[in-house]
Amino acid sequence: MSFISNISAEFIKIKRTFVYGLTVIATSFIPIINFMLCAERPKVMLGKFSSDAWLQFIQLTWKNMALGVLPMYLILLTNLIVQIEFRNNTWKQVYTLPRSYKDIFYSKYLIIHLLLIGFLILFDIFLIISAIAVSRVDENYKFSLSDLPINYLAVLTGRIYLGACTISAIQYWLSLKFRNFVIPLAIGGSLWLIGLMLIDWDNIIYYPYMYPTLMFLTDFAKHPDRLNILTLSACITFLFTTGLSFWQINSQREKG
């Protein structure tokens, strides 16, 4: 019950931040852009959805999300949540409360993942609304809820979440290690940009900041072995970095 109360307290803290606004903007941006493109340029876009319309629309919409928006959102989200006390200079007060280090650590960590899951679900909802709205504007687009490949969308979202967990773990560790908002943001953004430049590298499958992107881009039907490698690498990176982060917060001499 104490842990649940602390989770509620963490949600209250972020009410006055840009977290919720950032989430809505980031999840709605690409579906809105795709809706506008489909509505304004039917001669160009209709050809893309001539077969497996839903599948093509999902891939078109998720591509930009997995490549750019999701990693940057996660980097910003983690920094915003962890840095609340640093910005207000109240970390020492947090550690004087009758709460264990484990409680403090995992309450914030859980908030990040709850928001990440909410982000992915909200994006899928906006994606579906965008496609249905396009079909209402132009009847030549054949998007119907009865034809929606919900299983494919759910599996794709789950895999991308698993890949995103590695970025969240690394950024959480960086945000706890550096009390300056800019440093973890700059490191995370740089690692993501480096990954984009190395996207054709043979060993990119071991680069954690590209896991969400690779979970989308990789054709696992042709390369089933890569799914196992990505899944195992993501789990190991997540568990190792989470353990490292907790060890750091538990062993540092000065709290706050």
N, C-alpha and C positions, 0 to 999 in steps of 0.2 A: 504493500500500500504506500509506503514511503517513496519507493521508486516511481510509482505511478504519479504521485503528487509532484515529484520533481520533474517528471516529463511534462506535466501540465504547466509547471512554472517556466520551463524552457519555452513552451509555446507562447506563453504570455510575454516573455522577453522579446520574441521576434516580431510581435505585433507592430511595433513602432519602427521596424526596419523595412528594407526594400525587398525582403525575401518573397513575400506573397505576390507583389507586383511583378517582380522579376520572373517568377514561375509562370504567371499568366501570360506575360508578354512573350517569353521564350517558347511556350508551348503552342501559342496561337499564331505566331509570326509566319512560319512556313506553310501551314494549312491555308492561311489567308492569302498568301502570295500565290500558292498553287490554284486556289479558287479563282483568283483574278486572272491568272494566265489562261486557265481553261475557259473561262467565260469570255475573255476578250480575244482569244486566238484559237477558236475551235478548229480552223483549217489545219493548224499546226499540231494541236494537242490531240485531236481525235484519233489520228493515226497511231499514237502511242498506246491507246486503249482499245485497239481493234480486237484483240484477243486477251482473255484473262484480265478484264478491265480493273477489277479490284486489286489483283496481284500487282499489276503495273503501277497503279496509283499509290499503293502502300510503299512499294520500293522507291518510287519517285519522291514521295514525301519523307520517308525515313532516311533517304540518302544524305541530304544536307543536315538533318538532325544528328545522325551518327557521326558524320565527318567533322562537324564544327560546333553546332549549338550545344549539344549535350555535354561534351567535355568542358567547354567554357562555362556553362551554367554550373556544373558541378564544382569547378574550381572557385567560382565566385560564391556559390552557396556555402561551401565549407568555410571559406574565409569569413563570410558575414556572420555565421553562427558562432564560430570559435572566438572571433575577435570582439564580440559584444562586450565582454568584461575587460579586455585589453583596452578598447577605446574609451571605456568609462573609468578605467583604472580601479576596477573593483575585484580583480582576481584574488587579492589577499583576503577580502571579505568572504568570498566564496569558500575558501579553504578553512576559514574559521567556523563555518557552519557545522552543525552536527551531522555531517555527511561523509561517507567514506570516499576515498579517491576513486574506487571502482564505480561508485554511484555517480560521481561528477563526470567521470570519463564516459561511461556508457549512456548516460542520459542524453548528452549532447550528440554522441555518435548515433544513437537511435533516432533522434530528431532528424538528422541529416538523411538517414536512409528512409524514414517515413516520407519526408519531402521528396526524395528522389523517386520513390515508388509512386507517390501522388503525381509527380511531374510526368512520368511515363504513361500513367493511366489517362491523365488529362490530355496529353498529346494525342493518344490514340482516339480519344473521344472527339477532339477537334478535327483529327484526320477524317473520321467517319462523317462528321457533320459537313466538312468541306466537300467531300465527294457527293453526298446526298444533295447538298445545295446546288452543286454544279449540274446534277441531273435534273433538278427542278428548273433551273434557268435555261438549259438546253437539253431537250429530250433525246438528242443524238447520243448523249453520254448515258451509258447503261450501268448505273450504280443503284443497286437495290439491297436493302438490308438482308433480304432472304438469301442473297448470293454472297454475302460477306464471309470470307474465309477466316472465321474467328479463331480457329485453332492455329492457323499459320501466324496470325497477328499476335496471339498470346505467346507462342513459342519464340517468335522473333523478339518480342519485348522482353521476355524472360532472359534470353541469351544476352541481350544488350545490357540488361540490368546487372547480370553477373560480370560482364566486362567493365561496367562503370564502377563496380565495387572496388576494383583495384585503384582507380583514380581517387575515389573518396578516401580510401585508407591512406594513401600517400599524402594527399592534401591535408588530411586531418593531422598526420604526424608533423608536416611542415608548419601548419598553422599553430600547433601547440609549441613547436620548437622556437619559432620566431614570433615575437610579440608585435612586430611591425606588419601592418596589413599588406604593404606593397611587396615585401620580400617573398612570401609564399605564393602570392598572385603572380609575380614575375617568374619565379621558378617553374610553377605549374604551367603557365602560358608558354614559356620557352620549351619545356619538355614536350608539350603538345605540338608546337610548331616544328620541332625537330623530327617528331614522329611523322608528320605529314610529308616532310622532305625525304624521309627514309622509307616511305610507304612501299617502295618496290624492293627494298632490301630483303635478302633471303631469310634473315633471322628476325624480321620485324615481328614475327609471331611471339617473340619473347619480350617485346617492348610494351610495358603495362599501359602506357598512355594511349596506345592504339587498340586496346582490347575491345572497346565498344564499336569502333570502326570496323575492326576485323570480324567481329561477330555478325556484322551486317554484310560486309563485302564478300566474305568467303563463301564459296559454293560448297557446302558440306556434303551435297550429294555426290560431287566429283572427288572431294577430298575429305572423307569421313575421319581420317586420322587427325586432321587439324582441329576438329571439334574437341577431341580428347585432349590434345596438347593445350589448346586455349583454355578449356575448362580447368584442367589441372594447374596450369600456370596461374590462372586468375585466382583460384582458391588458395594456392600456396602464397602468392603475393599478398592477398588480402589478410590471411591469418598471420603471416610473418610481420607485416607492417603494423597490423593492429596490436600484436604483442609488443613490438618495439615501441609503439606510441604509449601504451599503458606502462611499460617499464620506465619510460622517460618521465611521465607525469608522477609516477610513484616514487621515483628515486631522486628527483631534483631537489637540491637543498633549499632553494628559495621558492616558495609557493606564491606565485603572482608577481 
